[in-house]
Amino acid sequence: MQHFKSKKQMNLFDVYPLFPINIVKGKGCKVYDSEGTEYLDLYGGHAVVSVGHSHPKYVKAISDQVAKLGFYSNSVINALQVELAEKLGKASGYEDYFLFLINSGAEANENALKLASFHNGKKRIVSFKNSFHGRTFAAVNVTDTLKHVAPINEGRLDVTFLELNDIETVRKELKKEDVSSVIIEGVQGIGGIYTPDNRFMQELRAICTETNTVLILDEIQSGYGRSGKFFAHQYAGIKPDIITVAKGICNGFPMAGTIISPMFKAIHGQLGTTFGGNHLGCAGAIAVLEIMEEEQLIENAAKVGDFLISELKKFPGIKEIRGSGLMIGLEFEQPIKEIRSKLLFEQKVFTGVAGLHTIRLLPPLSLSMDEAEEFLVRFKKCL
Ligand SMILES: Cc1ncc(COP(=O)(O)O)c(C=O)c1O
């Protein structure tokens, strides 16, 4: 199949380096291409597929809902949003927080940063080196990757990038009392699976409170069970003021959430969206939380992740293994292009990547022990 065609018709804007594989079907932790070839999915479509491809309960929830009502605007009561908030509060341990629904991770962070600034009237933001928070205006400004920042964005927000885990520098900046918010990933994903130390997170929490700085936890990749807890920051036993979620929330249907502490006051019209929180997405997201509970997928992510990490430690040639649950980074001394290519084309395994030297494993949270073992067998053949 030719992906980019002639000059006579509209072609796709070529921003993605594509594998020449046309995935047309998925079931659990397997995906299938148009030739019928089966692949083991250790990538989850970039940490998005949480409960497994085409889970019957999820398919039924979405199908039933679209047959009834796919969308109506945020100007009327949407009981599904209320049910989703209730279930999310319970599952995450944040029952006293509020939920604002949008469509993508970048939007979740955009709203979080804005809300923080509305709240304390301050402008400066502290972010961390190596971080990724999205591609919209504020989100890209707090992202530490120059290639995403266009001249119209550059320097338009007052952002200070600090070293992860360097609490003294953070303290020094926050003591100036002009910082509106600190934004930090639960685990740096695109940056290569780096987890902030628990102690750092605890001290960060305390300094933010002392200086009236809003603490925003970007759990877009590391949240929703992926780390082996509902949120990665829960390993540190802290509570941020705002948490952002996306990716796994609706198993691939575009949806995201900004989870907001009761210290914020909601003002009519201050935030808003056309599509966010639509009926179809809510039905899917409710099904995702129910499946996660029924099938104990967070416990599964912790168990299968521990197993993978301990087995991978026995493999030769891996420089460092980072992460927890089913968010694992495998750093190699040499560039990983060849290994990843062998994995995909010879062993039929999808994996993710971070930079030139790190493979990222981000499978559905339903990955079984048998599938994990199968991955290890196939991986070994590529080293
Ligand atoms: C930690 C983190 N934040 C934000 C985003 C942006 O999410 P989206 O692509 O849905 O806008 C991503 C996407 O990879 C992410 O990993």
The ligand as a Gaussian input file, in Angstrom:
#p B3LYP/6-31G(d) Opt

LIG

0 1
 C        3.878000      13.344000      29.805000
 C        3.084000      13.838000      28.629000
 N        2.434000      15.006000      28.723000
 C        1.706000      15.490000      27.700000
 C        1.596000      14.803000      26.504000
 C        0.787000      15.375000      25.375000
 O       -0.364000      14.625000      25.170000
 P       -1.181000      14.756000      23.802000
 O       -0.331000      14.216000      22.712000
 O       -2.427000      13.942000      24.046000
 O       -1.494000      16.208000      23.624000
 C        2.273000      13.577000      26.356000
 C        2.219000      12.843000      25.085000
 O        3.006000      11.974000      24.784000
 C        3.038000      13.085000      27.451000
 O        3.711000      11.930000      27.363000

